[in-house]
């Protein structure tokens, strides 16, 4: 029976392990630090790209599949583990979004519901809003998942599966072919082998693959965020303006994000970012000035050109694969990205055309998206 070794314990690795054990595949997952403690934990959990019509078709294809999958996934994990990932179908308000002239065609092409609200109607929906804006675009089908609880539920689920073992604090130092056709994965304390290996190492995937002589354009991009103490009912929708957002959790906490910083693997939080996030939050909802900030943190996104992840077999290998480079949309795309990876690993009919994500597929040039 085929066994699979997954390198990386974020949402991609954990969901892939779940997908595989449900198909009776034996899985071992290794993670260099704590499982579920990096970018997947640090993100906001909005189940949509921020301005989806500005993204390429490969992103839209995965995002649409994942959006449909999240409510059922959250219910499944809650029932199986008792840990509620707290999917919140709250809708998203975009205040004066960019490139508004593209929205109608994009929404029609992708069967997405939206509405255009004037300022008065918007304030009826969110009375605490005081930011000056002319109109808002309302997306009723967009929600958010409480990502730390999603990760917790996945860990609890996998810990109860006899076909899965989780190994935190196991940094991979090398990946090699064996004469048997299996793949050897080395860590400082042991060597492991498997029929197939999938690199789901997020921002660290580029360096790991470089050690195998494979060049993929993945680099860490820091994002800083904060969360306010619970104030149930202060806002009820995700609110997005000029790339910054407020996310209401079901318990009344409000998450604020986020920055984009090219600082390598440095996850230090800064007063400058804290002040910027706080200023934006209070500009949108002045009542937040009287709400204490509960936490401020940073994570490292796996940046790739235009956010198109690498999903597929590595050049020169038929049994080593990559699923990384999701940039700002790891949580957004995770269920679909993982299902596509499972399709590829097991020779199933793919949920979407896999060719745009293959490591050898041409990528857009220019800046990260």
C-alpha positions as CSV (number, residue, x, y, z in Angstrom):
1,X,0.0,0.0,0.0
2,X,1.3,3.5,-0.9
3,X,2.5,5.6,2.0
4,X,3.0,9.4,1.8
5,X,5.3,11.6,3.9
6,X,4.1,15.2,4.2
7,X,6.7,17.9,4.9
8,X,5.0,20.8,6.7
9,X,2.3,21.0,9.3
10,X,0.2,24.1,8.3
11,X,-3.3,24.0,6.9
12,X,-2.1,22.5,3.6
13,X,-0.2,19.7,5.1
14,X,-2.9,18.9,7.7
15,X,-5.8,19.0,5.3
16,X,-3.8,16.8,2.9
17,X,-3.1,14.3,5.6
18,X,-6.9,14.2,6.4
19,X,-7.8,13.8,2.8
20,X,-5.3,10.9,2.4
21,X,-6.2,8.9,5.5
22,X,-9.8,9.1,4.5
23,X,-8.7,7.2,1.3
24,X,-6.9,4.6,3.4
25,X,-3.4,6.0,2.7
26,X,-0.8,5.8,5.5
27,X,0.6,9.2,6.2
28,X,3.5,10.6,8.2
29,X,3.6,14.4,8.7
30,X,6.8,16.1,9.8
31,X,7.0,19.8,10.8
32,X,10.1,21.8,11.7
33,X,8.4,23.6,14.6
34,X,5.0,23.3,16.4
35,X,2.3,21.9,14.2
36,X,-0.2,24.5,13.0
37,X,1.8,27.5,14.4
38,X,3.0,29.4,11.4
39,X,1.3,31.3,8.6
40,X,-1.9,29.2,8.8
41,X,-2.3,30.2,12.4
42,X,-1.4,33.8,11.8
43,X,-3.8,34.6,8.9
44,X,-7.2,36.2,9.1
45,X,-9.3,33.3,7.7
46,X,-11.3,35.3,5.1
47,X,-12.5,32.6,2.7
48,X,-11.9,34.7,-0.4
49,X,-9.1,36.6,-2.1
50,X,-9.4,40.2,-1.0
51,X,-10.4,41.6,-4.4
52,X,-11.1,38.4,-6.3
53,X,-11.7,40.0,-9.7
54,X,-8.1,41.2,-9.8
55,X,-6.7,37.6,-9.5
56,X,-6.0,35.2,-12.3
57,X,-8.2,32.4,-13.4
58,X,-6.2,29.7,-11.6
59,X,-6.7,31.4,-8.3
60,X,-10.4,31.9,-9.0
61,X,-10.9,28.2,-9.9
62,X,-9.4,27.0,-6.6
63,X,-11.1,29.7,-4.5
64,X,-14.5,29.0,-5.8
65,X,-14.2,25.2,-5.1
66,X,-12.8,25.9,-1.6
67,X,-15.6,28.5,-0.7
68,X,-18.2,25.8,-1.4
69,X,-16.3,23.2,0.6
70,X,-15.6,25.2,3.8
71,X,-19.1,25.1,5.5
72,X,-19.3,21.3,5.2
73,X,-15.6,20.9,6.3
74,X,-16.2,23.0,9.4
75,X,-19.3,20.9,10.3
76,X,-17.4,17.7,9.7
77,X,-14.5,18.6,11.9
78,X,-16.7,19.9,14.7
79,X,-18.7,16.7,14.7
80,X,-15.6,14.4,14.6
81,X,-13.5,16.3,17.1
82,X,-15.7,18.5,19.3
83,X,-13.5,21.5,18.2
84,X,-15.6,24.0,16.3
85,X,-13.6,25.8,13.5
86,X,-16.3,28.5,13.8
87,X,-17.1,29.2,10.1
88,X,-18.9,32.5,10.1
89,X,-21.0,33.2,7.0
90,X,-21.0,36.9,7.7
91,X,-20.6,38.4,4.2
92,X,-18.1,41.0,3.1
93,X,-18.4,44.7,2.6
94,X,-15.9,46.3,0.3
95,X,-15.8,50.1,0.6
96,X,-15.0,51.8,-2.7
97,X,-13.1,48.8,-4.1
98,X,-10.5,49.2,-6.9
99,X,-11.3,48.4,-10.6
100,X,-15.1,48.4,-9.9
101,X,-15.8,48.3,-13.6
102,X,-14.6,44.7,-13.7
103,X,-16.9,43.4,-11.0
104,X,-20.1,42.8,-13.0
105,X,-18.4,40.7,-15.8
106,X,-16.3,38.7,-13.2
107,X,-19.3,38.0,-11.0
108,X,-21.4,36.9,-14.0
109,X,-18.7,34.7,-15.3
110,X,-18.1,33.0,-12.0
111,X,-21.7,32.9,-10.7
112,X,-21.0,35.1,-7.7
113,X,-23.7,37.1,-5.9
114,X,-23.1,40.7,-5.1
115,X,-24.9,44.0,-4.5
116,X,-23.9,47.7,-4.7
117,X,-24.9,49.7,-1.7
118,X,-25.0,53.4,-1.2
119,X,-23.6,55.0,1.9
120,X,-26.9,55.1,3.7
121,X,-27.8,51.5,3.0
122,X,-24.3,50.4,4.1
123,X,-24.6,52.2,7.4
124,X,-27.9,50.5,8.0
125,X,-26.0,47.2,7.7
126,X,-23.0,48.4,9.8
127,X,-24.0,51.4,12.0
128,X,-20.5,51.6,13.6
129,X,-18.9,52.5,10.3
130,X,-17.8,56.1,10.1
131,X,-15.2,56.1,7.3
132,X,-16.0,58.4,4.4
133,X,-16.8,56.4,1.3
134,X,-19.2,56.7,-1.6
135,X,-20.5,53.2,-2.0
136,X,-19.9,49.6,-0.9
137,X,-19.9,46.2,-2.7
138,X,-21.6,43.5,-0.7
139,X,-20.7,39.9,-1.1
140,X,-23.2,37.8,0.9
141,X,-21.6,34.4,0.2
142,X,-18.1,35.2,1.7
143,X,-17.4,34.2,5.3
144,X,-14.5,33.6,7.5
145,X,-13.0,30.6,9.3
146,X,-11.4,30.9,12.7
147,X,-8.1,29.5,11.6
148,X,-6.4,28.6,14.9
149,X,-9.4,26.5,15.8
150,X,-9.5,25.0,12.3
151,X,-5.9,23.9,12.8
152,X,-6.6,22.6,16.3
153,X,-9.5,20.6,15.0
154,X,-7.4,19.1,12.2
155,X,-4.7,18.1,14.7
156,X,-7.2,16.4,17.0
157,X,-8.8,14.6,14.1
158,X,-5.4,13.3,12.8
159,X,-4.3,12.3,16.3
160,X,-7.2,9.9,16.3
161,X,-6.3,8.3,13.0
162,X,-4.3,5.0,13.1
163,X,-3.0,5.7,9.6
164,X,-1.5,9.0,10.5
165,X,1.4,10.0,12.7
166,X,2.5,13.6,13.4
167,X,6.1,14.6,14.2
168,X,6.6,18.2,15.3
169,X,10.1,19.6,15.8
170,X,11.4,17.5,12.9
171,X,13.3,19.8,10.5
172,X,13.9,18.3,7.1
173,X,17.5,18.6,6.1
174,X,17.5,16.6,2.8
175,X,15.4,14.6,0.4
176,X,17.0,11.8,-1.6
177,X,16.1,8.9,-3.9
178,X,16.7,5.4,-2.7
179,X,17.6,2.5,-5.0
180,X,14.3,0.8,-4.0
181,X,12.4,3.6,-5.7
182,X,11.3,5.1,-2.4
183,X,12.2,8.5,-1.1
184,X,14.4,9.2,1.9
185,X,13.8,12.2,4.1
186,X,16.5,13.2,6.5
187,X,16.0,15.1,9.8
188,X,18.7,15.9,12.5
189,X,17.5,12.9,14.6
190,X,16.4,10.3,12.1
191,X,15.8,9.3,8.5
192,X,12.4,8.4,7.1
193,X,11.3,6.9,3.8
194,X,8.0,6.8,1.9
195,X,6.7,5.9,-1.5
196,X,5.8,9.5,-2.1
197,X,6.7,12.8,-0.5
198,X,4.8,16.1,-0.6
199,X,6.5,19.4,0.3
200,X,3.9,21.6,2.0
201,X,6.5,23.8,3.8
202,X,5.0,27.2,3.1
203,X,7.5,30.0,3.2
204,X,10.3,27.5,3.8
205,X,9.5,25.4,0.7
206,X,11.7,27.5,-1.6
207,X,14.8,26.9,0.5
208,X,14.1,23.2,1.0
209,X,13.6,22.7,-2.7
210,X,16.7,24.7,-3.5
211,X,18.7,22.1,-1.6
212,X,17.4,19.6,-4.1
213,X,18.6,21.7,-7.0
214,X,15.0,22.9,-7.8
215,X,14.3,26.6,-8.2
216,X,10.8,27.8,-7.4
217,X,10.0,31.4,-6.7
218,X,8.8,31.2,-3.2
219,X,9.9,33.7,-0.6
220,X,8.7,34.7,2.9
221,X,6.5,37.8,3.1
222,X,5.7,39.0,6.6
223,X,2.2,40.1,7.6
224,X,1.4,41.7,11.0
225,X,-2.1,41.5,12.5
226,X,-3.9,42.3,15.7
227,X,-7.1,41.3,17.5
228,X,-9.4,43.4,19.7
229,X,-11.1,42.0,22.8
230,X,-14.7,40.7,22.2
231,X,-17.4,43.3,21.5
232,X,-20.3,41.2,20.2
233,X,-22.4,43.1,17.6
234,X,-20.0,46.0,17.1
235,X,-19.6,44.8,13.5
236,X,-21.3,41.9,11.9
237,X,-19.6,41.7,8.4
238,X,-16.0,41.6,7.2
239,X,-15.1,45.2,6.2
240,X,-12.5,45.8,3.6
241,X,-11.0,49.2,2.6
242,X,-7.7,49.9,0.7
243,X,-6.4,46.4,1.4
244,X,-7.0,46.5,5.2
245,X,-9.8,44.6,6.8
246,X,-11.8,44.0,10.0
247,X,-13.0,40.4,10.6
248,X,-15.8,39.6,13.1
249,X,-15.4,36.3,15.0
250,X,-18.4,34.6,16.3
251,X,-17.4,35.4,19.9
252,X,-17.2,39.1,19.2
253,X,-13.5,39.5,18.7
254,X,-12.4,41.7,15.8
255,X,-9.3,40.8,13.8
256,X,-7.4,43.5,12.0
257,X,-5.0,43.0,9.1
258,X,-2.6,43.2,7.6
259,X,0.8,44.4,6.5
260,X,3.0,43.2,3.6
261,X,6.7,43.3,4.4
262,X,9.7,41.8,2.7
263,X,12.0,41.1,5.7
264,X,13.1,37.6,5.1
265,X,12.3,35.2,7.9
266,X,12.1,37.9,10.5
267,X,8.7,37.7,12.4
268,X,9.4,40.6,14.7
269,X,6.3,42.7,15.4
270,X,6.8,46.5,15.2
271,X,5.3,49.5,16.8
272,X,5.0,51.1,13.3
273,X,2.8,48.3,12.0
274,X,0.8,48.2,15.3
275,X,0.1,51.9,15.0
276,X,-0.9,51.6,11.3
277,X,-3.3,48.7,11.9
278,X,-4.8,50.5,14.9
279,X,-5.2,53.7,13.0
280,X,-7.0,52.0,10.1
281,X,-9.3,50.0,12.4
282,X,-10.3,53.1,14.3
283,X,-10.7,55.1,11.1
284,X,-13.2,52.6,9.9
285,X,-14.9,52.0,13.3
286,X,-14.1,54.8,15.8
287,X,-15.8,52.8,18.6
288,X,-12.7,50.5,18.6
289,X,-10.7,53.3,20.2
290,X,-12.2,52.3,23.5
291,X,-11.7,48.5,22.9
292,X,-8.4,47.0,24.2
293,X,-6.1,45.2,21.8
294,X,-5.8,41.6,22.9
295,X,-2.8,40.5,20.8
296,X,-0.5,41.6,18.0
297,X,1.5,39.1,16.0
298,X,3.2,38.3,12.7
299,X,3.4,35.4,10.3
300,X,5.3,34.6,7.1
301,X,3.3,34.0,3.9
302,X,4.8,31.9,1.2
303,X,5.0,34.5,-1.6
304,X,4.9,33.3,-5.2
305,X,4.4,35.3,-8.4
306,X,0.9,36.5,-8.5
307,X,-0.1,34.1,-5.8
308,X,-0.4,31.1,-8.0
309,X,0.7,28.1,-5.9
310,X,2.9,25.3,-7.1
311,X,1.0,22.0,-7.1
312,X,2.4,18.9,-8.8
313,X,5.4,16.7,-9.2
314,X,8.9,18.2,-9.0
315,X,11.0,18.3,-12.2
316,X,13.1,15.2,-12.4
317,X,11.0,13.3,-9.8
318,X,8.0,11.2,-10.2
319,X,7.3,10.6,-6.5
320,X,8.2,14.0,-4.9
321,X,5.6,16.7,-5.1
322,X,5.1,20.3,-4.0
323,X,2.0,22.1,-2.7
324,X,3.2,25.5,-1.6
325,X,3.4,29.2,-2.7
326,X,-0.2,30.3,-1.9
327,X,1.0,33.8,-0.8
328,X,-2.0,35.6,0.9
329,X,-4.5,32.8,0.1
330,X,-3.3,29.7,1.8
331,X,-6.5,29.4,4.0
332,X,-8.6,30.6,1.1
333,X,-7.5,27.9,-1.3
334,X,-6.6,25.1,1.1
335,X,-9.5,22.7,0.6
336,X,-9.2,22.9,-3.2
337,X,-5.4,23.0,-3.3
338,X,-5.3,19.9,-1.2
339,X,-8.0,18.0,-3.1
340,X,-6.2,18.7,-6.3
341,X,-3.0,17.4,-4.8
342,X,-4.9,14.2,-3.6
343,X,-6.2,13.8,-7.2
344,X,-2.7,14.0,-8.6
345,X,-1.2,11.6,-6.0
346,X,-3.9,9.0,-6.4
347,X,-4.5,9.3,-10.1
348,X,-8.1,10.6,-9.7
349,X,-10.0,12.9,-12.0
350,X,-8.8,16.4,-11.0
351,X,-11.3,18.9,-9.6
352,X,-9.7,21.6,-11.8
353,X,-7.2,21.7,-14.7
354,X,-3.9,21.0,-12.9
355,X,-1.6,22.4,-15.6
356,X,-1.5,26.1,-14.4
357,X,-0.1,25.0,-11.0
358,X,2.6,22.6,-12.2
359,X,6.1,23.7,-11.2
360,X,7.2,23.8,-14.8
361,X,4.2,25.9,-16.0
362,X,5.1,29.4,-17.1
363,X,4.4,32.0,-14.4
364,X,3.5,35.6,-14.8
365,X,6.5,37.9,-14.5
366,X,6.6,41.0,-12.3
367,X,5.8,41.7,-8.7
368,X,4.2,39.4,-6.2
369,X,0.4,39.9,-6.1
